[in-house]
Amino acid sequence: LFNKKCGELQFLDKNKIDETAISYEEKLEKYLSSVLIGDELAAKIRAAFDAYVFLSYRKKDRKYAQELMRLIHKNDFCRDIAIWYDEFLTPGENFNDSIKDALQKSGLFVLAVTPNLVNETNYIMTTEYPMAREEGKPILPAELVPTDREQLFEKYKDIPTPANAHDDLELSQALLESIKRMAIKENDASPEHNFFIGLAYLGGVDVEVDFNRAHSMILNAAESGLKEAHEMLVSMYKNGRGVKRSFAEAIKWQRRLTDLCYDEYSTEPNEDTIAAVHYAYMNLGDLCREFNVIEEAEEAYENMLFAARSLDSQIRSFTSREQLVNSLNRIALIKKERGDYKSFNQLLLEVVEIDEEIYDDTNWLKAIHLSNLGLSCYFLQEYTNAQKHYERAIEVINASDFDSNDFLVTKSKVYNNYGLNFEVLTQYEQAKQQYKKAIDLIESLNQNSDGEFVEEYGLYISNIHHPLR
């Protein structure tokens, strides 16, 4: 029903828990970092603009102001000029101070002319326009709705004759004349510049949102070899942001990014370049796995593991060991999904060995890996070994101090899987004890979350009654 109503719209399910899969938190973090612009990035974007224009308009003329922004940016020579208007004010800012600061950094004062400018006393008439004149800013009135010129000239001292905003040639000529009097930075056609301006149009940073222009500029930067632009194209195609959602395009651009990282490593092999290769292959594998291109995902993870082993052999640090664990885990997941439980087991044995080296017994991740190793032994019918790993997993998970839902659900699954192992050994009373622990955890979670974990509850209830049938 969801797919029928929403098509290919992606969603993240915080209640879908697989200890060997990419976590909900990790997926959410990746998504948010791809669509939210932080202060540091916003500062870089704003620094890329050639100049700023201050757009003055009556609140009741907001639609005309937005139309004027589009009309201005239709001119290619205005592409890299930001247009500030009070929609960009942040809640909590002092209105008058912010207006003054914006005016001071702007090179041109553009006035959206409609009858609302003259039919009553207003803030533009009493404050903004006089402030612009006092600051000595060039003034460009653009008429969007026919307005009484006599009243306009009377109420706005020394205002130039308005340009017709709907006459493309007249508006372009007026803009060109005004821009000649502005302090314009030297045009920068570098990939970085195009990328930042593309981000501005993608996210509406001091310009109107324009997805076509954003895509064109980011694409240009990517084709010039900028890695950050590749990453953004992957995100755009993966999430359908500003472009039609396309799994194939997302994977294509991630492949290209991976090739770029590998080429850099081949030219200059060092810790930074090999770490970049590791993460590029990891992201390619995650992307392919998410879109069910399993063979390519496995190949990407194998390359990721090669990079992790190379880095670990060079520096042998906590980070390099973690990256190795990360790589082994992802390949293990593929092996499990393929039903190759022997490889699943071998990979997890190495993971657990590294865990014992780098983590103490309060680390939740360590408990998950031990539980998965127990599961792999269970699949291989090595129930005594499975028992040993589950006991160790419970020892670690009981020493961990977390109260998140994910942690508690994971803990319940460890108990449940431990119970399954007891059951195949026909130790039914011990199995029931573990199932009961799992049920108690899920019952408490369901009471606090409106029954979000009914699937787990149903599974554990059926398990605890199985030996009694």
NORNOR-V977178 format. One record per pair of residues at least 6 apart in sequence whose C-alpha atoms are under 7 Angstrom apart, sorted by the first residue. I is the first residue (numbers start at 1). GAP is how many residues later the second one is. Records with the same first field share a line. If there is no record, write none. Layout:
I->GAP + GAP
//
This chain:
12->12
14->10
19->349
20->309 + 313
21->312
34->201
45->151 + 152 + 155
48->145 + 148 + 149
49->31 + 32 + 33
50->30 + 31 + 134 + 135 + 137
51->30 + 31 + 55 + 56 + 133 + 134
52->29 + 30 + 31 + 32 + 53 + 54 + 55
53->29 + 30 + 31 + 53 + 54 + 55 + 56 + 57
54->29 + 30 + 31 + 48 + 49 + 52 + 54 + 55 + 56
55->28 + 29 + 30 + 54 + 55 + 56
56->29 + 54 + 55 + 56
57->8 + 54 + 55
58->58 + 59
64->80
65->47
69->139
72->6
73->6
75->97
80->117
82->124 + 125
83->123 + 124
84->122
88->118
103->29
107->30 + 75 + 76
108->29 + 30 + 31 + 74
109->23 + 28 + 29 + 30 + 31
110->29 + 30 + 31
111->29 + 30 + 31
112->29 + 30 + 31 + 32
113->28 + 29 + 30 + 31 + 32
114->29 + 30 + 31 + 32 + 33
115->32
118->33 + 34
125->31
138->40
140->20
141->19 + 21 + 22
142->20 + 21 + 22 + 23
143->19 + 20 + 21 + 22
144->20 + 21 + 22
153->6
163->7 + 8 + 11
164->6 + 7
165->6
191->30 + 33 + 35
192->29
194->23 + 24 + 27
195->22 + 23 + 26 + 34
198->15 + 16 + 17 + 19 + 20
199->15
200->7
201->6 + 7 + 8 + 9 + 10 + 12 + 13
202->7 + 8 + 9 + 12
203->6
211->31
218->11
221->8
222->7 + 8
227->30
230->23 + 24 + 27
233->17 + 20
234->16 + 19 + 20
236->6 + 7
237->6 + 7 + 8 + 9 + 10 + 12 + 13
238->7 + 8 + 9 + 12
239->6
247->44
251->33 + 36 + 37
254->30
255->29
257->23
258->19 + 22 + 23
261->12 + 15 + 16
262->15
264->9
265->8 + 9
271->40
274->33 + 37
277->30
278->26 + 29 + 30
281->19 + 20 + 22 + 23
282->18 + 19 + 22
284->13 + 16
285->12 + 13 + 15 + 16
286->11
288->6 + 8 + 9
289->8
298->33 + 36
301->26 + 29 + 30
304->23
305->19 + 22 + 23
308->12 + 15 + 16
309->15
311->9
312->8 + 9
318->40
325->26
328->19 + 23
332->12 + 15 + 16
335->6 + 8 + 9
336->8
341->35 + 38 + 39
344->32
345->28 + 31 + 32
348->21 + 25
349->24
352->17 + 18
355->11
361->35 + 38
362->34 + 37 + 38
363->37
364->33 + 36
367->26 + 29 + 30
370->19 + 20 + 22 + 23
371->18 + 19 + 22 + 43
373->16
374->12 + 13 + 15 + 16
375->11
377->6 + 8 + 9
378->8 + 43
383->38
387->34
390->28
397->14
408->33
409->33
412->26 + 29 + 30
413->25
415->19 + 20 + 22 + 23
416->18 + 19 + 22 + 44
418->16
419->12 + 13 + 15 + 16
420->11
422->6 + 8 + 9
423->8
428->39
432->32
435->25 + 28 + 29
438->22
439->18 + 21
442->11 + 15
446->6 + 7
//
